[in-house]
Amino acid sequence: MGLLGRNRLVEPLLHPSLALLAQIRGQNPLQSASQPLPTCALPLLFSLKPQPQLALFAADTIEQLRERLEADRPLQPGEEGGGGCRCGFYCRDLSDYQRLKQRALANLAQRQPDRGWIDQICFYPAPLSGEVAAIFTGAAAAYCGAAESLVADYPLLVRALAARFGGELERYGGWLYPRWSGESSESRPFNELIGSSFVAQLHALISRQIWGLAPEAAFGLSSGETNALLAFDVWDDIGQLLDAIWQANLYQTELAGEYRAVKRYWGIAPESPMVWQSWILYTDAAQVRPLLADYERLYLTIILSDSECVVAGEASACQALLARLPKVRHTALRHELACHAPVLGDFEPLWRQLHTRPVQPQSRVRFYSNYLNGPYRPTSASVAEALTGQAGVTIDFSKSVRQAFADGVRIFIEHGPRNSLTRAIAHILSPQQLRHSLTIAMDEVGSDSVAQLYRNTVELWCAGQPLQLNQFSLYQPALERTLTLTPVPPLLTEAWAETLAAYCRAPNPAMALATVTMPTAPALKLPPLAPLPSRRPGAGSLAVLIATLFQQQSQLHQHFLALQQQQFELYRRTLLPLRGLPPLPLPLPATAAERHDYRPLGPTFSRQDLEILASGKISTLFGAAFSDQDRHLVQVRMPQPPLLLCDRVTGIDAEPQSMGLGTIWTETDVKHDSWYLHQGVMPGGIFIESGQADLLLISWLGIDSLNQGQRAYRLLGCELQFLGDLPRAGERLHYQICVDGHAQSGDIRLFFFHYDCYINGQKRLSVRHGQAGFFTRQELEEASGVLWRAEEATYADSPLPPPRWHSNNTAFRPRRLSAISPAI
């Protein structure tokens, strides 16, 4: 049972609020948010689940920062932030802390560490000066499951959100979480509007009440402008506003659904069929705008950046335009609301009426309008004018961003579903401006929203923002040390295992075993757990009590699992064979070749070293044993820049010049200015090619001593599987590449390999059955390539069998994909 399960020793210690929270655990969090809760001082981020801890370090210089890391002196509760040179990470336990601490020290050991995130460590050499802007996504960004773990883990945060929505949270958030509400997950424009508002206001609670930020500016995209006003209390009637929009039939019949207002504007009979479509085009709007003059019912509705815009209108016109732009990548925007175009027509007065509402003056925050492309002072009339104006014309988000930057904004925090505005800003600001600014998203499809919260907290703190940290748990090394458990001696020792194995090999193992005296199992001694703190009134003592109990429970359970695994392994290897049974396929601890948290062995090479190995003398770094091949024109090398994608070798576990087997470990940094990035993402081909160090490993093993400059490397084939998202800027790729075997066919030598790539501790790419060979120039010139000719192929007359199952879904989230591919 968990800490708040049926544990009679713990329950008397709990506040009545905790008892209720324990009862509602696992229920629909949208429903339970309306249940009465006794008054309590618990923080909004109180959770019944173990939460990460923040390890934050600050000093005046990098050298002092390294000293604090080495001395295990992170920021402690009540301690001031310290110097402006900062790094941080979040961790789960002592082993996680130690692993990440070593990565942080390795990053800081570089001559000029990169700012931002590298390999789960955030680093800023100095505070980032400038204003903060809260930016809000539009309704089109909404998707089912957005911010789901935040809602599931933090019931008190959800209750605070319910108060903003008038207490009827399930009504507004039901579509987002169908597994709780039972509602259909089908996308509808109005569902997307209220879903995006739900997530945006949830994020606003975090940025304002939990972080304690006071942004100087606020703006958004489309309905994001409305959410900016609601988040800063210019309007305080979100539930009434959404109800009024529904009652006006804006989404059911006028600008969506039946599109009556659009048909009236176009002069189409109400009963005539009409399909409205919206498309994202990944190109400059200047390329699209001249073509729109050829279509009466097609509009440029949104300019997101210099490389992304949206067109919308009648479906046949959209398809005709796409056909004229065959090389432009495009994606359907499934929020089918007719907006940001003149089709508003005679519905404009009602739109203006819906957005003419009482306002609460806000002199501290500058609100920007995409209609005005600049700031304005919110009044009842000016807000209605700004929101009505942007509904009837093309909106240019890039102009608002540039104006905000010119006004002094340097930190943009995206509120709401997805990270579309964050990606857009990366293409709006110049490289120089991006180096002096920060844009973070509070949500990202496929990312755990609680992890995203902790990641953003670490980066904002490292960037110098004065965050409130009292709702987060700060890592305390002293507390961890009091809870560390010493290893327990195995009940069956390794020496006994070897003795028993020797007897099992005897002619009569059963008789031989009868002469063996069974050793006495050593006593199981555990050090005492840290004493529970005395229970004093107030939230602080309760939080420490609960944290300590969680630590003790977690440590004991980990200790038990380790001991159990140890005994199972010894049993499998020794006692079980005596029964004449085959060994059980029990899960064993990962070997060095299977783990991603290994410590690489052997020599290391820097980026500068790799550039020498790519074009200079191999023996300079590999040693005198390789000097003979320096004279060869043809050698096995990794490519020169810019195609040299590997940044460092962290270890080689192989005998040089042995032509045996071995392993190499490499790292590749995806930097924000890397030449291959597309919208901040590493393309799949570059991702695969970054595992190019099989070339270096086979060179280390001595292949060129055999080839003597006569044979060149060629990849023959492999099987690969992507296990997650493509790498993004700021991530570090860890490759483990293994040579598995060798073969020879005549004079042609082959070798076989596999590799895995890990990012932030998770496997993202797996390559198996890799094959490569070495060929002379003549062999390559005479090769026929793919030996298949259409005119010689055999074809079947029978039709293809029908699919085993049919789905009406047009998109699949990771959870559904996992049902198809066990590796995901």
SEVOLO-661490 format. One record per residue: residue in one letter; z, y, x of N, C-alpha, C in turn. Coordinates in steps of 0.2 Angstrom, whole numbers, plus 5000, padded with zeros to 4 digits. Example, Ala and Ser with C-alpha at 12.3 -4.5 7.8 and 13.67 -1.06 7.14 Angstrom:
a503949725066503949785062503949845066/s503549895064503649955068503950005064/
This chain:
m500049945004500050005000500050065004/g499750125002499750185006500450215005/l500550275009501150305009501450325002/l501050344997501250354991501150304986/g501050244988501050184984501750164981/r501850104979502450084977502950064982/n503150114986503650114991504250144989/r504750104987505350134984505750174989/l505650164995506050195000505750265001/v505150275000504850345001504850384994/e504750354988504650394982505250444981/p505950424982506450474981506350534985/l506050534991505950594995505450644993/l505050624988504450664986504650714981/h504350774982504350824977504050804971/p504250824965503950804958503150814958/s502950864962502250884962501850824966/l502150794971501850734975501850674970/a502350664966502350604962501750614957/l501550674954501050674950500350674954/l500350694960499750694964499650614965/a500150574966500050504968499750474962/q500050494956499750464949499050474948/i498850534950498150554948497650534954/r497950504959497450484965496950434962/g496350434964495850394961495550404955/q495850454951495550474944494950524946/n494650544940494150594940494450654942/p494350684948494650744950494550804946/l493950804942493750864938494250864932/q494350804929494850794924495550804926/s495750784931496450784933496650854935/a496150904936496250974938496551004932/s496550984926496751014920497450994918/q497750944922498450914920498950964923/p499450974919499951024922500350994928/l500451044932500851024939501451064940/p501951034941502551084943502451134948/t502751184948502751234953502951214960/c502551224965502651194971502351244976/a502551234983502351274988501851234992/l501551184990501051144994500451184995/p500151175001499551215003498951184999/l498451224998497851204994497451144998/l497551135004497251085008497651025009/f498251015004498650965004498250905002/s498250845005497950785004498350725004/l498150675000498550615000498250565005/k497650585009497350545014497550575021/p497550535026497650565033497050615034/q497250675037496750725038496650725046/p496050755048496050765055496450825058/q496550825064496950875067496550925072/l496750985072496351035076496651035083/a496251025088496451035095496051095098/l496451155098496151215100496451245107/f496051265111496251285118495951355119/a496351405122496151475123496451495130/a496051535134496251565140495851625142/d495951655147495551705149494951695153/t494951635157494351615161494251535159/i493651515162493451445161493951405165/e494151425171494651385175495251375172/q495551435169496151425165496151385159/l495551385156495451345150495451265152/r495151255158495151185160495951165162/e496251205165496951195166497351175160/r497251215155497651205148497451135145/l496751115146496551055144496850995148/e496851005154497150955159497950945157/a498250995156498950995154499150985147/d498650965143498750955136499151005133/r498951065133499251125130498751155125/p498651125119498251155114498651205110/l498351245106498751295102499251265097/q499851285097500351255093500551305087/p500851275082500951315076501351375078/g501151435075501551495076501351525083/e500951495087500751525093500151575092/e500151625096499551675096498951635098/g498351665097497651635099497551635106/g497851675110497751675117497151715119/g496851695125496251725127495651715123/g495051755126494451745122493951695124/c494151655130493751595132494051535129/r493651505124493951455120493551395119/c493851335118493551275116493951235111/g493651195107494051155102493651095100/f494051055096493750995093494250975088/y494050925083494550895079494550825080/c495150795079495250725081495650695076/r495650625076496050585071496750555074/d496750545080497350505083497350525091/l497750495094497850505101497250475105/s496950425104496450395107495850445106/d495750465100495150515099495250575103/y495850605103496050665107495850655114/q496050595117495950585124495250585126/r494850545121494150535122493750605122/l493950645117493650715116493850765122/k494450755124494750795129494350785136/q494150725137493750705143493050735142/r492750735136492150765135492150835136/a492650875134492750945135492750965142/l493150925146493250935153492550925157/a492250875155491550865158491050925156/n491050945150490651005148490851065152/l491451085153491651145156491551135164/a491451075166491351065173490651095175/q490151105170489451125171489551195174/r489051215177489051285180489051335175/q488651335170488651385164488551345158/p489151325155489151285149488851325143/d488451285139488151315133488651335128/r488551395125488951415119488751375113/g489251355109489151325103489451245104/w489151205100489351135100488851095105/i489251055109488851005113489350945113/d489050885110489450825110490150825107/q490150855101490850855097491350905100/i491150945105491550995108491251065107/c491651115104491351185103491651225109/f491251275112491451315117491151385116/y491551435117491351505118491651535124/p491251565128491551595134491851665132/a491751695127491951755125491951765117/p492351805114492251815107491651845105/l491351825099490751855096490951915092/s490751975095490852035091490352045085/g490552085081490152105075490452085068/e490152105063490352095056490252025054/v490552005048490451945045490151955038/a489651915037489351915030489351845027/a489551845021489551785016488951785013/i488551735014487851725010487851665006/f487551675000487551624995486851594993/t486851524993486251494991486051504984/g485351484982485151494976485251424972/a485151424966485251364961484751304964/a484151324967483751264969484051224974/a484551244977484851204983485351154980/a485551154974486051104971485751034971/y486250984973486050914973486750874971/c486650824968487150784966487550754972/g488250764972488650744978488850804982/a488550864981488750914986489550924986/a489750934992490550944993490950894990/e490650834989491050784985491750764989/s491750754995492350734999492850794998/l492650854998493150914997493450904990/v493050894985493350884979493850824978/a493650764981494050704981494650714985/d494650744991495250744995495750794994/y495550854991495950914990496050934982/p496550894979496650904972496850974970/l497251004975497551074973497051124974/l496551114979495951164980495551154973/v495451094971495051094964495451124959/r496051124958496451154953496351234953/a496351254960496251334960495551354958/l495051304959494351324957494351314950/a494751274946494751264939494951334936/a495451364939495651424936495051484936/r494651484941494051524941493551514935/f493551444933493051424928493351424921/g493951444921494251444914494651374912/g494751334917495051274916494651214914/e493951224912493551174910493051154916/l493351124921493051104927492551054926/e492651004922492250944921491550964918/r491651014913491051044910490551074915/y490851104920490351144925490251094931/g490651054933490451014939490250934937/g490250924931490050854929489450824932/w488850864932488250844934488250834941/l488650864945488650854952488950784954/y489450764950489750704952489750654946/p489150624945489050574940489450514940/r489650494946490150434947490850444944/w491050504943491650524940491550544933/s491050584931490950604925490550564920/g490150514923489750474919489150514916/e489050574918488450614916487850584919/s487250604917486550584920486550634926/s486250604931486050644937485450674937/e485050674932484350704931484450774932/s483950804937483950874938483650914932/r484050964930483851014926484051084928/p483651134927483751194930484451224928/f484651214922485351244921485851204924/n485851134925486251094928486351114936/e485751134939485751154945486051224946/l485951264941486251334941487051324941/i487351294937488051284937488351244942/g487951194945488151154950488151194957/s487651234958487651274964488251324964/s488351354958488951404957489551364958/f489651304956490251264957490451264964/v489951244968490051234975490151294979/a489751344977489751414980490451444979/q490751434973491451464972491951424976/l491851354976492351314980492351334987/h491751354990491751374997492051444998/a491951484993492251554993493051554993/l493351504990494051494990494251474997/i493851435000493951415007493951475012/s493351505012493351565016493751625015/r493951635009494451695008495151675008/q495351615004496051605004496351555009/i495951505012496151465017496051495024/w495451515025495351545032495551615032/g495651645026495851715026495351765029/l494751755028494251795031494151855026/a493951915028493751965024493051995026/p492551965024491851985026491752055024/e491352085029491152155028490552155023/a490152105023489552105019489452045015/a489052045009488951985005488251995002/f487851945002487251944998487051864997/g486451854994486251784993485551784991/l485251724989484551714987484551694980/s484151734976484151724969484751724965/s484951664962485651664959486251674964/g486051664970486551674975486851744975/e486451794973486651864973487251864967/t487151834962487651834957488351794959/n488251744963488851704965489251754971/a488851794974489151844979489651884975/l489351914969489751964965490351924962/l490351864960490851824957491351804963/a491151784969491651764974492051824976/f491851884976492251944978492551984972/d492551954966492851974960492552044957/v491952054959491552114956491552094948/w491352034947491352004940491951944941/d492251944935492851894935492751844929/d492151834926492051794920491551744921/i491551704926491051654927490851614922/g491451584918491351544913490951574907/q491151634905490851674900490151694902/l489951704908489251724910488851664909/l489051604911488651544911488551524903/d489051534899489051524892488451574889/a488551634891488051684888487351664890/i487251644896486551624898486251564894/w486751514893486551454889486351484882/q486751524879486651544872486051584871/a485751614877485151654876484551614877/n484651544878484051504878483651514884/l483951544889483551564895483251494899/y483651444899483451384902483151334898/q483351334891483051284887482351304884/t482251364883481551374879481151434882/e481451484886481151544888480851544895/l481251534900480951534906480951464910/a481151414906481151344908481051304902/g481051234902480951194896480251204893/e480251244887479651254884479251314887/y479551364891479251414894478951464889/r479251484884478951524878478851594881/a479251624885479151684888478551694892/v478451634896477851634901477251624897/k477251584892476651584887476451644884/r476951684882476851744878476551794884/y476751794890476551834895475751824896/w475651754897474951734898474451734892/g474751744886474351744880474151674878/i474651624879474551554877474851534871/a474551504867474951484860475551444862/p476051444858476751414859476651344860/e476151314856476151234856475651214861/s475351254865474951234870475351204876/p475051144879475451114885475351164891/m475851164895475851204901476451174906/v476251164912476651144917476751194922/w477451214924477551264929477751224935/q477551244941477751214947477951264952/s478351244957478551284962478551244969/w478251274974478151234980478351284986/i478751244991478851274997478351265002/l478051325005477551315010477851335017/y477751295022478051305028477551345033/t477451405031476951445034477151525033/d476851565036476951635035476651655029/a477051695025476751725018476151765019/a476051795025475451835026474751785026/q474851725027474251675027474151655019/v474651665015474551645008474351695004/r474651755005474551815000473851824999/p473351835004472651845002472351794997/l472551734997472251684993472451684986/l473051714985473351714978472951764973/a472551804976472051844972471551804968/d471451744970470951704967471251664961/y471951674959472251634954472651684950/e472451684943472851724939473551704937/r473651644938474351614936474651584941/l474651614947475051594953475351654957/y475951644959476351694962476651674968/l476751724973477151724978477851744976/t478351694976478951714973479551724978/i479551694983480051704988479851704995/i480051744999479851745006480551735010/l480651675012481251655016481251675023/s480751665027480751685034479951695035/d479851705042479151705044478751645044/s479151585043478751525043478951485036/e479151515031479351485025479351525019/c478951505014478951545008478851505002/v478851524996478851494990478251524985/v477851474983477351494978477551454971/a477351484965477551454959477051484954/g476951444949476451454943476251394940/e475651404936475351354933475151294937/a475251234935475251174940474551164943/s473951174939473251174942473151224947/a473451284946473351334951473651314958/c474251294957474651264963474251214967/q474051164963473651114967473051134970/a472651184967472051214970472251254976/l472851284976473051324982473151274988/l473551224986473751174991473151144994/a472651124990472051094993471651144998/r471751204997471451255002471851265009/l472451235009472951245014473051175017/p472651125019472751055020473251045026/k473251095031473651085037474351115036/v474451145030475151185029475551125026/r476151115029476651075026476951105020/h477051065015477351085009477851035006/t478251065002478751024998478851054991/a478851004986479051024979479751054979/l479751114976480451144974480551124967/r481051084966481151054959481551094954/h481651154956482051194952481551234948/e481351204942480751234938480951294934/l481151344937481351404933480751454934/a480451484929479951544930480351604932/c480351624938480751684940480451714947/h480651774948480351814954479651824953/a479351834947478651844946478651884939/p478051914938478051964932478051924925/v478051854925478051824919478751834915/l479251864918479851884914479651914908/g479151964908478851994902479352024897/d479252004891479652034886480352004886/f480551954890481151934890481651974895/e481352024898481752064903482252104900/p482252134894482752164891483352124890/l483252064887483852014886484151994893/w483751984898483951974905484452024907/r484252094906484652144909485252144905/q485252134898485852134894486352084897/l486052024898486551964901486851994907/h486552034911486852054918487152124918/t487252144912487552214911488252194909/r488752194914489452174913489952214916/p490552224914491052264917491152234924/v491252284929491352274936492052294938/q492252264943492852284947492652314953/p492852374955492652414961492852374967/q492352364972492552334978492252384984/s492652424987492452474992492452434999/r492752385000492752355006492152315008/v491752285003491252235005490552275003/r490052275008489452295006489052235003/f488752254997488352204994487652224995/y487152174996486452184998486052154992/s485552184990485052164985484352144988/n484152094986483452074989482952114985/y483052144980482652194976482552254980/l483152274983483152344986483152334994/n483252264996483252255003483652295007/g484252305004484752345008485452345003/p485952375006486552385002486552424996/y487052414991487052464986487852454983/r488052504980488752514977488752474970/p489052424969489052394963489352434957/t488952444952489252474946488952434940/s489152444934488852394929488052404928/a487852474929487152484929486752464935/s487052474941486652454947486652384948/v487152344946487052274947486552244942/a486552274936486052244931485352264934/e485252324937484552344939484352294945/a484852284950484752244955484552174953/l484852144949484752074947484152064942/t484052114938483452114934482852124938/g482852174943482252194947482052134951/q482552094954482352034958482051974954/a482251974948481951924944481251934942/g480951994943480252004941479752014947/v479952014953479552024958479651974964/t479251974969479351934975479951954979/i480451914980481051934984480951914991/d481151954996481051945003481751935006/f481951875007482651865010482651885017/s482051885021482051895028482251975029/k481952015024482152085025482852105024/s483152065020483952085019484352055025/v484152005028484451975034484352025040/r483752055041483652095046484052165045/q484052185039484452245038485152235039/a485452185037486152165038486252165045/f485852135049485952125057485952195059/a485452245057485452315060486052345058/d486352325052486952365050487652335054/g487552285058488052265062488352195061/v488052155056488252085054488052045060/r488452005063488351955068488451885066/i488951875061489151805059488951795052/f488551745050488251735043488551665041/i488951665036489251605033488951585027/e488651535027488251515021488751475016/h488751495010489151465004488651434999/g488851374997488451334992488151274995/p487751244991487451174993486951184999/r486851135003486351135008486451185014/n485951195018485951235023485351275024/s484951285018484351315019484351385021/l484851425020484851495022484951495030/t485351455032485551445039484851425043/r484551385040483851365044483351425044/a483351465038482951515037483151575043/i483751585043483951645048483751625055/a483751555057483551535063482851555065/h482451565059481751595060481651665059/i482151695056482051765055482251815061/l482851795064483051835069482751815076/s482651855080482351845087482751805091/p482451765096482951725101483451775104/q483351835106483851875108484351885103/q484251905097484751915092485151855090/l484751795091485151735089485651715095/r485551735101486051725106486651765105/h486651825101487151865100487451865093/s487251805089487451795082487651725081/l487951715075488151645073488051635066/t487651585064487551565057487851495056/i488251485051488551415050488451405042/a488351345040488351325033488951285032/m489251295026489851255024489651185020/d488951175020488751115017488151095020/e488051025021487351005023487250935021/v486650915018486550855015486650795020/g486950745018487150695022487750695026/s488050755027488650765031489250765026/d489850735029490450735025490750805025/s490850835019491050905018491750915021/v492150865021492850885025492750885032/a492250845035492150855042491750925043/q491350945039491051005039491551065039/l492051055035492551105035492951115042/y493151055044493451055051492951085056/r492351065056491951085061491851165061/n491751185055491651265054492251295056/t492851275055493451305057493551305064/v493351255068493451255075492951305078/e492351305075491851355078492051425077/l492251445071492451515069493051535074/w493451495075494051505079493851515086/c493351475088493151485095492751545096/a492351565091491951625091492451685091/g493051685090493551735090493751765083/q493551725078493751755071494551745070/p494851795067495551785066495751745060/l495651675061495751635055496551615054/q496651605047497351575046497251505047/l497751475051497751405052498351365049/n498751405045499351375042499251315038/q498551305035498451255030498151195034/f498051195041497751145045498351115049/s498251055051498651015056498451035063/l498851065067498651075074498951015078/y498550995082498650935086499250945091/q499750905091500350915095500450855100/p500250855106500350805110501050775111/a501550815111502250785111502450735106/l502150755099502350715094501950645095/e501350645097500950585098501250545103/r501550575109501850525114502450495111/t502850525107503450495104503250435100/l502650435097502450375093502050325096/t501850335103501450285106501850215107/l501450165105501750095106501550065112/t501950035116501749995122501449935120/p500949905124500549845123501049785122/v500949735118501349685117501049625120/p501449585124501149525128500849475123/p500249445124500049395120500449335119/l500449305113500849245112500549185116/l499949185117499549135121499349175127/t499549165133499349205139498649175141/e498349225145497749205148497749145153/a498349145157498449085161498549025157/w498849025152498848965147498248945145/a497748995143497148985141496748945146/e496748965152496348935158496648865159/t497248855159497548785160497348735154/l497348765148497148725142496448705143/a496048755145495348735145495148685150/a495548685156495448635161495648565158/y496148555155496348495152495848475147/c495548525143495048505138494448475141/r494348485148493748455151493848385154/a494448365154494648305156494348245152/p494348185155494048125152494348115145/n494948125145495348105138495748165137/p495448225134495848285133496448275129/a496448235124497048225119497648195123/m497548145128498048115132498248165137/a497848205140497948255145498448305142/l498248325136498648385133499348365131/a499448295130500148275128500548285134/t500348285140500748295146500948375147/v500648415143500748485144501348515140/t501748555144502348585140502048655138/m502148665131501948725128502348775130/p502148835133502548885135502848925129/t503448955131503848985125503449055124/a503349075118503049135117503549195119/p503249245122503749305124503949335118/a504549365118504849405113504449465111/l504349475105503949535102504449595102/k504349645107504749705107504349765106/l504649805101504249865099504749925101/p504549975104504950035105505150065098/p505750105098505850135091505350185089/l505250195083504850245080505150315081/a504750365081505050435081505550445074/p506150465075506550475069506250525064/l506350515058506150555053506550625053/p506150685052506550745052506950755046/s507450795047507950805041507550835036/r507750825030507350855024507750915022/r507350975024507651035022507151065016/p507451115012507051145007506451175010/g505851175007505351215009504751175011/a504151205011503551165012503451135019/g503751175024503651155031503951085033/s504551075031504951015032504550955028/l504350965022504050915019503350895022/a502950945025502350925028502450885034/v503050905038503150865044503350795043/l503750795037503950725035503350685034/i502950705030502350665027501950655033/a501850705038501450685044501750635048/t502350635049502650585053502650515050/l502750515044502650445040501950415041/f501450465040500750435041500650415048/q500950455053500850435060501150365061/q501750355059502050285060501650235057/q501450245051501150195047500450175051/s500050225053499450215056499550175063/q500050195067500150165073500350095072/l500750075068500950015067500449965064/h500049995060499449955057498949945063/q498749995067498349985073498649925078/h499249935079499549885083499549815081/f499649805074499549745071498849715072/l498349755070497649735070497449715077/a497649745082497549735089497849665091/l498449655089498849595091498449535087/q498349545081497949495077497349475080/q496949525082496249505085496349465092/q496849485096496949455102497149375101/q497549365096497749295095497149255092/f496749285088496249245085495749225090/e495649275095495149265101495449205105/l496049205107496349145111496349085107/y496449085101496449025096495748995096/r495249045095494549025095494248985101/r494549015107494248995114494648925116/t495248915113495648865116495848805111/l496248825106496448775102495948745097/l495548785095495048765090494548715093/p494348715099493848655101494248595101/l494848585102495248525102495148485095/r494948525090494948485084494148465083/g493748475088493048445087492648485083/l492848555081492448595077492148645081/p491548675079491248725083491648785082/p491548835087491948895087491748935081/l492248965078492049015072491749075074/p491249105070490949165072491349225070/l491949225073492449285072492149345075/p492349405072492149465075492549475082/l492249495087492549495094492549575095/p493049595100492949665102492349675106/a492049735105491449755107491449755115/t490849725118490849725125490549795127/a490549805134490349865137489649885134/a489249835134488549845131488449865124/e489049855120488949865113489349925111/r489849945115490250005113489850075114/h489950125111489750185112490250235115/d490850205116491350245119491550225126/y491050185129491150155136491250215141/r491450185147491450235153490850205157/p490350245158489750225162489950205169/l489650165172489750145179489250165184/g489450165190488950175195488750245197/p488150255200487950325202487750365196/t487750435197487550485192487050525196/f486650555191486150605194486150665189/s486050725192486050785188485350795186/r485250855182484550875180484150885186/q484450925191484050945197483850875201/d484250825201484150765204483550725201/l483550735194483050695190482350725191/e482350795192481750825194481450805201/i481850795205481650775212481350705211/l481750655207481550585206480850585203/a480650635199480050645195479450665199/s479550695205479050725208479150725216/g479750715218479850715226479950645229/k480250645234480350585238480950545234/i480850485232481350435229481850425234/s481750415240482250395245482750455246/t482650515244483050565245483750555241/l483650525235484250505231484350435230/f483850395231484050325230484250285237/g484050325242484350295248483750265253/a483950245259483450225264483050165262/a483350125258483050055255482450075251/f482350135249481750155245481250195249/s481350205255480950245259480150225260/d480050155260479450125260478950155255/q479250165249478850175243478650255243/d478950295247478850365247478050385248/r477750335252477050345254476550325248/h476850295243476350275238476150325233/l475550335231475350385227475550365219/v475550305218475750275211476350245212/q476850275208477550245207477750255200/v478250215199478550215192479150275192/r478950325188479350385188479450415181/m479950445179480050485173479550545174/p479350575168478850625169479150695171/q478750735174479050805176479150845170/p479550905170479550955165478850975163/p478750995156479250995151479450925147/l479050875150479150805146479750765149/l480050795154480650765157481250785152/l481350735147481850755142482550735143/c482650695148483350675150483650725155/d484250745153484650795157485050775162/r485350715161485750685167485850605166/v485950575171486150505171486850495173/t487250465168487950465169488250395172/g487750355173487950285176487350235177/i487350195182486850145182487250075184/d487250025180487549965182487049915184/a486849915190486249865192486249875199/e486049815202485949805210485249835212/p485249885216484649915218484249865222/q483549865221483049825224483149755222/s483549735217483649665215483149635211/m482749675207482349655202482749605197/g483349625196483749585191483849625184/l484449615181484549645175485049705176/g485049755171485549805172485549855166/t485949905167486049955161486050025165/i485750075161485750145163486050185157/w486450235159486650275153486450345155/t486150385150485850445151486050495145/e486050555146486150605141485550655140/t485450685134484950735133485250785128/d485250845130485550905127484950935122/v485150935116484650975111484851045111/k484551085115484751155115484451195110/h484751255108484451295103483751325105/d483551335111482951355113482451305116/s482651235114482151185117481451195114/w480951175118480251195116480051155110/y480351095109480051045104480351055097/l480851095097481151105090480751125085/h480851095079480451115073480951125067/q481051195066481551215061482251185063/g482451195070483051175072483151095073/v482651055072482650985072482250955077/m482450905081482050865086481550825082/p480950825083480450775080480650705082/g480350655078480550585079480250565085/g479650585087479350555093479650585099/i479950645099480350665105480950625105/f481250615100481850575099481850505103/i481250475101481150405104481050415112/e480550465113480350475120480950495125/s481450525122482050545126482450485129/g482350425126482550365129482150335135/q481850385139481350365144481650335150/a482250335151482550315157482450235159/d482150195155481950135157481550135163/l481150185164480750205170481150205176/l481650245175482150255181482450195183/l482750155178483050095179482650045182/i482050035180481549985183481350005190/s481350065191481250095198481850075203/w482450085200483050075204483049995205/l482849955201482849885202482349865207/g481849905209481449895214480749875213/i480449895207479749865205479249895209/d479349955212478849985217478749945223/s479249915225479249865231478749815230/l478749795224478249735222477549765221/n477549815217476849845215476449875221/q476849905226476549935232475949985231/g476150025225475750085224475050065220/q475049995218474349975215474449965207/r475049975205475149965198475550015194/a475350035188475650085184475950055178/y476450095176476850075170476450085164/r476550045159476250055152476750015147/l476950055142477350025137476849985132/l477149925131476649885127476949875119/g477549885118477749885111478549885111/c478749895105479449885103479549895096/e480149875094480349885087480949935086/l480849985082481350035082481650045075/q482250075074482550085068482950155068/f482750195064483150265063483750245059/l484350265061484950255058485350315055/g484950365055485250435052484750485053/d485050545052484650605053484350615060/l483750655060483550675067484050725070/p484050725077484450765080484350835079/r484850875079484850945078485050985084/a484851055084485051095090485851095090/g486051095096486751085098487051025099/e486650965097486950895098486750875105/r487150825107486950785113486850715112/l486350685115486050625114486350575119/h486650525118486950475123486450415122/y486150395128485750335128486050275132/q486050215130486250165134485650115134/i485250105140484650075140484750005145/c484549955142484649885146484049855147/v483949825153483349785155483649715154/d483249675149483549615147483249555151/g482649565154482249505157481649525160/h481349475164480649485167480249435166/a479549445167479049385166478449405170/q478049355172477449365176476849325173/s476349355172475749325169475149335175/g475049285179474549305184474849355189/d474449405190474749455194475149515190/i475149505184475349565180476149545178/r476549595180477249585179477449625173/l477949595169478149625163478949625163/f479249675160479949675159480149695152/f480749675150480949675143481549715142/f481649755137482249805137482449815130/h483049845129483249875123483649935124/y483749985119484150035120484450065113/d485050095113485350125108485450205109/c485450245104485650315105486150335100/y486650365103487250385099487350465099/i487550495093487650565093488250575089/n488750605092489350615089489750555087/g489650505092489950435091489650395086/q489050415083488750375078488050355080/k487850285079487250265082486650295077/r486150325080485650355076484950325077/l484850285083484250255084484350195088/s484050135086484050075089483350045091/v483250035097482550005099482749935102/r482349885099482449815101481749785103/h481749735107481149695109480649745113/g480949785117480449835121480049795126/q479449805127479049765132478649815136/a478649815142478249855146477949815152/g477349835155477049805160476749845165/f476449815171476249855176475549835178/f475049885178474349865178473949905183/t473449875186473049915190472549955186/r472250005190471750055187471150015183/q470949965187470349925184470649885178/e471149855178471449825172471549875166/l471749935167471749985162471150005159/e470650015163469950035161469649975157/e469749915159469449865155469749835149/a470349865148470749845142470349865136/s470349815131470049835124470449865119/g471049875121471449915116471649865110/v471749895104471849855098471349805096/l471449745097470849695096470749675088/w470549725084470449715077469849755075/r469349725072468749755069468649745062/a468549795058468549795051467949745049/e467449745052466849695050467049625052/e467449605056467649545058468249515054/a468649555051469249535048469149495042/t469649455040469649415034470049445028/y469749445023470049485017470149435011/a470649445007470749405002470549434995/d470249394991469949424985470549434979/s471049394980471549394975471949464975/p472149494970472549554970473249544973/l473449604976474149594979474649584973/p475149544975475749534971476049594968/p476349594962476649654960477349664964/p477549724964478149734967478749704964/r479249684968479849644966480249684961/w480249754962480649794957480249864957/h480349904952480049964951480650024950/s480550074953481050134953480650194951/n480950234946480750294944481050354948/n481450334953481750384957481250414962/t481250474964480750504968481150524975/a481750514975482150524981482750474981/f483050464987483550414988484050444993/r484650444991485250474996485450415000/p485850425006485950375010486350315007/r486750325002487150274999486650224996/r486050244993485650204990485150164995/l485050205000484650175005485050115009/s485650125009486050075012486050005008/a485850005002485749944998485149905000/i484649945003484049915005484049895013/s484349935017484349925024485149915026/p485349855028486049845030486249895036/a485749915040485949945046486150015045/i485950045039486150115037486850125035/
